[in-house]
Amino acid sequence: MSLKKNNKDDQAIRSALQSAERIALFSHIHPDGDAIGAQLGLAAVLRAMGKEVAIYNQTGQPGTFAFLPGMADLRHWGEDDFPADLRVALDCGNLDRLGLSEAEWRADQRISIDHHMGHEPFSDLNYVDAEAPATCAILADFCRNWNFPVSADAATCFLTGLHTDTGSFRFEKTKAETFQTAAWLMEKGADLSAIRYHVFESTSQARFQLLNAMYQSSEFLSDDHIAIAEITYEQMLNLGVNDDEVHGLVGQLKEVQGVELSILLRELSSGAIKVSLRSKQYLDCNRLASEFNGGGHVRAAGCTLHSSLQEARQTLLAAAARHLKEDLSS
């Protein structure tokens, strides 16, 4: 069965999860708090239901979230021959982001649960709620409505995703229901202190130095409405910083008064340029990123350009200035 984008069929998902005995869970490469929180949280719930569960990510453990229960079980697809009855992709907008080929993803029963705009269906059952503040919010609400067993460990994982993907409950998709979900997770025993300490109060010295390097490269353009900065691969190597520690840096630029759009260009080992976009009030980051075969959300999106840093900078700034003008007048 193939469902269209945003077609919500939660009962089909409930039935599939209840009937399967061996379930494999996947999250997108370089997972953020929502992706890894959804994966580990759902794994804990399913195991409490007596299911055999395996969890996979093709880029491995994100260091920031190493404190989350169940992280030690994370492995790469292909390391074992786990005979899954059901495969579930979480918080992943397309198959490329999963890090698997079509042949590797092929299975008898596959489900995708996501909240990204522009989701490209790649499973048999695709549940996409682009209005949800996080995939963890979708899963937590499923569990609450279905009376699935949510332990303190599962609640901590789900709250981590909800906390990080809402920008600590600051972003536009944060609604009254978001706080109700968070309160329910706290009632289930979610460890907010652990989330606060490990995610928001444990910056490494290397990341701190990288942040300083980003600030030094920053420039303000288009009447100071656009902030742009860059990080070279050489800087990453010299500081010993991993991909996980770069996450969230672009948001620091957005906090400058007057800035509507922040852009961070990061040079990868392959020479390609990873682009991160964040906006404050009116510019549609997803629309801008989609111009370069990327995507995400209205206020947060990304893409990859195969060019030099200088060429990527010129290309992005030209498009950003145009989108800034178009979105301001719309």
DAFENWO-V361179 format. One record per helix or strand of 2 or more residues. SS is the DSSP state (H for helix, E for strand). FROM is the first residue (numbers start at 1). LEN is the number of residues. If there is no record, write none. Layout:
# DAFENWO-V361179
ss=<SS,SS>
from=<FROM,FROM>
len=<LEN,LEN>
This chain:
# DAFENWO-V361179
ss=<H,E,H,E,H,H,E,H,H,E,E,H,H,H,H,H,E,E,H,H,H,E,E,H,E,E,H>
from=<10,22,33,52,63,71,86,95,102,110,125,135,152,176,192,205,219,226,233,243,249,261,273,285,295,300,309>
len=<10,6,16,5,3,3,5,4,4,5,4,12,14,12,9,13,3,6,7,4,6,7,7,6,2,6,21>
